[in-house]
C-alpha cells in the first residue's frame, strides 16, 4: 500500500525530528525549516500530501502566512493542516481556524495523542474527498443522462412537429425558424424583464416547446388545412380548434406534470390569444396569456407573413413588420412589442439569410 505523505514545517530541527520519529514508519516524511520552503514543497507535492504539521512561528513566512496562502489557493479543501505551537494567542488561533486549520496541538505534546489525532484527521479528509469524488462522478453521469434525454426529446418533438409541416405542405424550415426566432425574442425578454424569471434552462425548454405550437393541425381535415382560398366561417371555426386539438393530443402523451409539458400545453393552446382579449380559444386578456405563448404568437405571425403559404404569397419583411405594429395580425403586449423592436434586426437577418437547421440549436 502506498504511504501517505506528511509535511512537517518547523524551524526547530529537534521538533521536526520528534514528529518525524512518530510517523516515519507509516508515512513518507517531508521537512521544511521556514515558511518559504514550506510553500515550495507544498506546490511540488500538493497532489500527494495527506497532512501538514505547521509551526506557528517560523522565519521568512509565519505559519499564518502559509495558511493564508493555502486558503487563497484552495489547498485547504484537500490538505488538512495541524498547527503546532507553544506561543499562540487567542487572536492567532481564531485566524488559524478562519483559514481552515483542522486542529491546533500545543507543545509539549504526547506522541500517542498526536498520532491518533493525525490519523483521525487524515481519515476524515480522505472519506470526505472520496464522497465528493463519488458525488461528482454521479452528478456527471446524471448530467450526461439528462443531456442525452433532452437530445432524444428534441428529436422526437421535431419529428412530431414535422408531421404537421408535411400535412400543411409547408417547408420543414418553418419549425426551425419559429424555434430560432423564439430563442432570439426570449433573449430580450429575459434580459429586459427579469420579473418573468426566465432562466437559460427555461428558455431552452420554451424554444423546444415552440416546435409543437401547431400540433393540433394534425386533426384538421385536408379540405380545410390545404384550401388555397379564403376559409368560410364554418371552416375557420374548425381551423381555430387546432389549439384545443393540440392540447388533447398532448394529454394523451402526458406522463407526469412537468415544466416542459406546461410550456408545450400553454403554447399549443394560447398562441392565438390576443392581448386585447379577442383571441381564441379562451379569450384570455393581457398577462393572463403566459409570456412564452405571447412570444411564440408574434414569432408565428411574423414567420407566416414573410413565408409563402398555400393560400398566400410572402410579404416583404418591412411590410410584415408594419402590419404587426399596426395590429393588422393580432394585438400584442407593450412588452412583446418592445422586445420585438429590439430583436427586429436579428429577425431580418434570420429571414433574409437561409440558415441551416443546426442554427436553431445554437
Residue, then its C-alpha position, 0 to 999 in steps of 0.5 A: x500500500x502506498x504511504x501517505x505523505x506528511x509535511x512537517x514545517x518547523x524551524x526547530x530541527x529537534x521538533x521536526x525530528x520528534x514528529x518525524x520519529x512518530x510517523x516515519x514508519x507509516x508515512x513518507x516524511x517531508x521537512x521544511x525549516x521556514x515558511x518559504x520552503x514550506x510553500x515550495x514543497x507544498x506546490x511540488x507535492x500538493x497532489x500527494x500530501x495527506x497532512x501538514x504539521x505547521x509551526x506557528x512561528x517560523x522565519x521568512x513566512x509565519x505559519x499564518x502566512x502559509x495558511x493564508x496562502x493555502x486558503x487563497x489557493x484552495x489547498x485547504x479543501x484537500x490538505x488538512x493542516x495541524x498547527x503546532x505551537x507553544x506561543x499562540x494567542x487567542x487572536x492567532x488561533x481564531x485566524x488559524x481556524x478562519x483559514x481552515x486549520x483542522x486542529x491546533x496541538x500545543x507543545x509539549x505534546x504526547x506522541x500517542x495523542x498526536x498520532x491518533x489525532x493525525x490519523x483521525x484527521x487524515x481519515x476524515x479528509x480522505x472519506x470526505x474527498x472520496x464522497x465528493x469524488x463519488x458525488x461528482x462522478x454521479x452528478x456527471x453521469x446524471x448530467x450526461x443522462x439528462x443531456x442525452x434525454x433532452x437530445x432524444x426529446x428534441x428529436x422526437x418533438x421535431x419529428x412530431x412537429x414535422x408531421x404537421x409541416x408535411x400535412x400543411x405542405x409547408x417547408x420543414x424550415x418553418x419549425x426551425x425558424x419559429x424555434x430560432x426566432x423564439x430563442x432570439x425574442x426570449x433573449x430580450x425578454x429575459x434580459x429586459x424583464x427579469x420579473x418573468x424569471x426566465x432562466x437559460x434552462x427555461x428558455x431552452x425548454x420554451x424554444x423546444x416547446x415552440x416546435x409543437x405550437x401547431x400540433x393540433x393541425x394534425x386533426x384538421x381535415x385536408x379540405x380545410x388545412x390545404x384550401x388555397x382560398x379564403x376559409x368560410x366561417x364554418x371552416x375557420x371555426x374548425x381551423x381555430x380548434x387546432x389549439x384545443x386539438x393540440x392540447x388533447x393530443x398532448x394529454x394523451x402523451x402526458x406522463x407526469x406534470x412537468x415544466x416542459x409539458x406546461x410550456x408545450x400545453x400553454x403554447x399549443x393552446x394560447x398562441x392565438x390569444x390576443x392581448x386585447x382579449x379577442x383571441x381564441x380559444x379562451x379569450x384570455x386578456x393581457x398577462x393572463x396569456x403566459x409570456x412564452x405563448x405571447x412570444x411564440x404568437x408574434x414569432x408565428x405571425x411574423x414567420x407566416x407573413x414573410x413565408x409563402x403559404x398555400x393560400x398566400x404569397x410572402x410579404x416583404x419583411x418591412x411590410x410584415x413588420x408594419x402590419x404587426x405594429x399596426x395590429x393588422x395580425x393580432x394585438x400584442x403586449x407593450x412588452x412583446x412589442x418592445x422586445x420585438x423592436x429590439x430583436x427586429x434586426x436579428x429577425x431580418x437577418x434570420x429571414x433574409x439569410x437561409x440558415x441551416x437547421x443546426x442554427x436553431x440549436x445554437 
